[in-house]
């Protein structure tokens, strides 16, 4: 069995200062840990995990964005960022906020039987000013990359996708329609992952609403479970029979997001 965990930590140093990172590692005891929004360079992190090898893709801008993979077994190789040919094809050149390719948003680890791809998808922004980048460039480019990897071997991709896919994936769908994280365009991007054959692992085992991975800091939302499911683990169709569990760990604190995990029968 292999356990993979994904968590938007919203600042790894902040979680570590709260003394909540090591308890998370100990409790879930994952073989592979994928992190988003690390907000640090590797040399700024004081996390010490002797059982894991660490691979980081940090943003050029300090204290912003970033992804990392911690792995008990050494990957065959690790690749940071989207490939140049895909960046060029989908014109992922950036916007007024900067170049998303310099924000440490994608990291891939290749293993013997599959790729692990983790992503911190750009946020569309409250005024939807980054929705165009997201809808026309980022989502199609990211899917193309996952499909390119899939030609070699199956893919597990995970992370903060910054979208609630269906009405069951957020506590208040009606008032949030058309707002960031729940626009037609963002949801269409997720639909395209499924149309391409990728499987939302959590929905293999859990149906309906009430399952969330992110809560605003306002109005005691987390305690009341008024949240959004925007953190996902998807797998290639060929891996679906090997997924034996998929869970949301809402009891693990330290970030405004909680970890999600899958167990694979390898």
C-alpha positions as CSV (number, residue, x, y, z in Angstrom):
1,X,0.0,0.0,0.0
2,X,1.1,3.5,-0.7
3,X,-0.4,6.6,0.9
4,X,-0.2,10.0,-0.8
5,X,-1.2,13.2,1.0
6,X,-1.8,16.7,-0.4
7,X,-2.1,19.9,1.7
8,X,-2.2,23.6,1.0
9,X,-0.2,24.6,4.1
10,X,-0.7,28.4,3.5
11,X,2.9,28.9,4.7
12,X,5.0,26.0,5.8
13,X,6.9,28.2,8.3
14,X,3.7,29.4,9.9
15,X,2.4,25.8,10.3
16,X,5.8,24.8,11.8
17,X,5.8,27.7,14.2
18,X,2.4,26.6,15.5
19,X,4.1,23.2,16.1
20,X,1.4,21.6,13.9
21,X,3.5,20.3,10.9
22,X,5.3,17.3,12.7
23,X,2.0,16.1,14.2
24,X,0.5,16.1,10.7
25,X,3.4,14.1,9.4
26,X,3.3,11.6,12.3
27,X,-0.5,11.2,12.2
28,X,-0.9,10.5,8.4
29,X,2.5,8.7,7.9
30,X,2.3,9.2,4.2
31,X,4.8,7.8,1.7
32,X,4.5,10.9,-0.4
33,X,3.5,14.4,0.8
34,X,2.6,17.1,-1.7
35,X,2.4,20.7,-0.5
36,X,1.1,23.8,-2.0
37,X,1.5,27.5,-1.0
38,X,4.7,26.7,0.9
39,X,5.5,30.5,0.9
40,X,9.2,29.8,1.4
41,X,12.5,28.8,-0.2
42,X,13.8,25.4,1.0
43,X,16.6,27.0,3.0
44,X,14.0,29.1,4.9
45,X,12.2,26.1,6.2
46,X,13.1,24.7,9.6
47,X,11.1,21.5,9.1
48,X,13.3,18.4,9.6
49,X,12.0,15.1,8.3
50,X,14.8,12.6,8.2
51,X,12.6,9.9,6.7
52,X,11.8,12.0,3.6
53,X,13.7,13.5,0.7
54,X,12.5,17.1,-0.1
55,X,12.0,18.6,-3.5
56,X,10.9,22.2,-3.8
57,X,9.7,24.6,-6.5
58,X,9.6,28.0,-4.8
59,X,8.3,31.2,-6.3
60,X,10.8,33.8,-7.3
61,X,8.9,36.3,-5.2
62,X,9.7,35.7,-1.5
63,X,7.0,34.5,0.8
64,X,4.5,33.7,-2.0
65,X,3.0,30.6,-3.6
66,X,5.3,27.6,-4.1
67,X,5.0,23.8,-4.1
68,X,7.0,20.9,-2.7
69,X,7.1,17.1,-2.6
70,X,8.4,15.1,0.3
71,X,9.0,11.5,-0.5
72,X,10.1,8.5,1.5
73,X,11.5,6.8,-1.6
74,X,13.7,8.6,-4.0
75,X,11.9,9.5,-7.3
76,X,13.5,8.6,-10.6
77,X,13.5,12.3,-11.4
78,X,11.8,15.6,-10.4
79,X,10.7,18.3,-12.8
80,X,9.8,21.8,-11.9
81,X,7.3,23.9,-13.8
82,X,5.4,23.4,-17.1
83,X,7.4,22.4,-20.1
84,X,8.4,25.2,-22.5
85,X,6.5,23.7,-25.5
86,X,3.2,23.7,-23.5
87,X,3.9,27.2,-22.2
88,X,4.4,28.4,-25.7
89,X,1.4,26.5,-27.2
90,X,-1.1,27.8,-24.6
91,X,0.5,31.3,-24.3
92,X,1.0,30.9,-20.5
93,X,2.9,34.2,-20.5
94,X,1.4,35.9,-17.5
95,X,-0.8,38.9,-16.8
96,X,-0.8,42.1,-14.7
97,X,0.0,40.0,-11.6
98,X,3.1,38.5,-13.2
99,X,4.3,35.3,-14.8
100,X,2.7,32.2,-13.2
101,X,5.6,30.1,-14.4
102,X,7.8,32.0,-11.9
103,X,5.4,31.3,-9.0
104,X,6.5,27.8,-8.3
105,X,3.1,26.3,-9.0
106,X,3.9,22.9,-10.5
107,X,6.3,20.1,-9.5
108,X,6.4,16.5,-10.8
109,X,8.1,13.4,-9.3
110,X,8.5,10.3,-11.5
111,X,8.3,6.9,-9.9
112,X,8.6,3.5,-11.4
113,X,4.9,3.0,-12.0
114,X,3.4,6.5,-12.1
115,X,4.0,10.2,-12.0
116,X,3.0,12.4,-9.1
117,X,2.1,15.9,-10.2
118,X,1.2,18.6,-7.7
119,X,-0.2,22.0,-8.5
120,X,-1.2,25.3,-6.9
121,X,-3.7,26.7,-9.5
122,X,-3.8,30.5,-9.9
123,X,-6.7,32.1,-8.0
124,X,-9.1,33.9,-10.3
125,X,-9.2,36.9,-7.8
126,X,-12.2,38.5,-6.2
127,X,-12.8,40.8,-9.3
128,X,-12.1,37.8,-11.6
129,X,-9.2,39.7,-13.1
130,X,-7.1,36.5,-13.4
131,X,-10.0,34.4,-14.7
132,X,-8.9,34.8,-18.3
133,X,-5.4,33.5,-17.5
134,X,-6.9,30.7,-15.6
135,X,-9.5,29.6,-18.2
136,X,-7.7,30.2,-21.5
137,X,-4.1,29.5,-20.5
138,X,-3.5,27.8,-17.2
139,X,-6.2,25.0,-17.0
140,X,-5.7,23.9,-20.7
141,X,-1.9,23.9,-20.3
142,X,-2.0,22.0,-17.1
143,X,-4.3,19.4,-18.5
144,X,-2.1,19.1,-21.6
145,X,0.9,18.5,-19.3
146,X,-0.9,15.8,-17.4
147,X,-1.8,14.1,-20.7
148,X,1.7,14.4,-22.0
149,X,3.1,12.6,-18.9
150,X,0.3,10.0,-19.1
151,X,1.6,8.9,-22.5
152,X,4.6,7.4,-20.6
153,X,2.9,6.1,-17.5
154,X,-0.2,6.8,-15.3
155,X,-0.5,10.1,-13.4
156,X,-1.6,11.1,-9.9
157,X,-2.3,14.8,-9.8
158,X,-3.2,16.7,-6.7
159,X,-3.3,20.1,-5.1
160,X,-5.3,23.2,-4.6
161,X,-7.2,23.6,-7.8
162,X,-9.1,26.7,-6.5
163,X,-12.5,25.6,-7.8
164,X,-15.5,23.9,-6.3
165,X,-16.5,21.5,-9.1
166,X,-20.3,21.0,-8.4
167,X,-22.9,22.4,-6.0
168,X,-22.1,19.6,-3.6
169,X,-18.6,20.9,-3.3
170,X,-19.4,24.1,-1.4
171,X,-21.8,24.9,1.5
172,X,-23.5,27.8,-0.2
173,X,-23.6,27.3,-4.0
174,X,-26.4,29.7,-4.9
175,X,-24.9,33.0,-3.5
176,X,-21.5,32.0,-4.8
177,X,-22.5,31.4,-8.4
178,X,-20.3,33.4,-10.8
179,X,-17.8,34.3,-8.0
180,X,-14.2,33.2,-7.9
181,X,-13.8,29.5,-7.4
182,X,-17.3,28.8,-8.7
183,X,-17.5,30.4,-12.1
184,X,-18.7,28.5,-15.2
185,X,-15.2,28.9,-16.7
186,X,-13.4,27.4,-13.7
187,X,-15.9,24.5,-13.3
188,X,-15.5,23.8,-17.1
189,X,-11.8,23.5,-16.5
190,X,-12.4,20.8,-14.0
191,X,-15.0,19.1,-16.3
192,X,-12.2,18.9,-18.9
193,X,-10.0,16.9,-16.5
194,X,-12.8,14.3,-16.1
195,X,-13.6,14.3,-19.8
196,X,-9.9,13.5,-20.4
197,X,-10.4,10.4,-18.2
198,X,-9.0,11.6,-14.9
199,X,-10.9,10.4,-11.8
200,X,-11.8,12.5,-8.8
201,X,-10.8,9.9,-6.2
202,X,-12.8,11.4,-3.3
203,X,-16.0,10.9,-5.2
204,X,-15.3,7.2,-5.7
205,X,-16.1,6.8,-2.0
206,X,-18.1,9.8,-0.8
207,X,-21.2,11.4,-2.4
208,X,-23.2,14.5,-1.4
209,X,-22.2,17.7,0.3
210,X,-20.6,18.5,3.7
211,X,-17.1,17.4,2.6
212,X,-14.9,20.5,2.5
213,X,-11.2,21.3,2.4
214,X,-11.1,25.1,2.8
215,X,-12.9,27.5,5.1
216,X,-12.7,31.3,5.4
217,X,-11.4,32.7,8.6
218,X,-14.7,34.7,9.0
219,X,-17.8,33.9,11.0
220,X,-16.4,30.7,12.6
221,X,-16.8,29.0,9.2
222,X,-14.7,26.0,10.0
223,X,-16.3,25.1,13.2
224,X,-19.7,25.4,11.4
225,X,-18.3,23.5,8.4
226,X,-19.3,26.2,6.0
227,X,-16.6,25.5,3.5
228,X,-15.5,24.6,0.0
229,X,-13.9,21.5,-1.5
230,X,-11.1,22.9,-3.7
231,X,-8.3,20.5,-2.9
232,X,-8.3,17.3,-4.9
233,X,-6.4,14.1,-5.9
234,X,-7.2,12.9,-9.4
235,X,-5.7,9.7,-11.0
236,X,-5.5,8.3,-14.5
237,X,-8.3,5.9,-15.3
238,X,-5.9,3.0,-15.3
239,X,-5.1,3.7,-11.6
240,X,-8.7,3.8,-10.5
241,X,-8.9,0.1,-9.6
242,X,-5.9,0.6,-7.3
243,X,-7.4,3.4,-5.2
244,X,-8.6,1.8,-2.1
245,X,-9.4,4.9,0.0
246,X,-9.7,8.6,-0.4
247,X,-10.1,10.9,2.6
248,X,-10.4,14.5,3.7
249,X,-8.7,15.2,7.0
250,X,-10.7,18.1,8.4
251,X,-9.4,17.5,11.9
252,X,-5.9,18.4,11.0
253,X,-5.3,22.1,11.8
254,X,-2.6,24.6,10.9
255,X,-3.9,26.1,7.7
256,X,-7.2,27.4,6.3
257,X,-7.1,24.2,4.1
258,X,-7.0,20.7,5.5
259,X,-5.0,17.7,4.0
260,X,-6.6,15.2,1.6
261,X,-5.2,11.7,0.9
262,X,-5.5,8.5,-1.1
263,X,-4.3,5.0,-0.5
264,X,-3.1,3.0,-3.5
265,X,-2.8,-0.7,-3.7
266,X,0.6,-0.8,-5.5
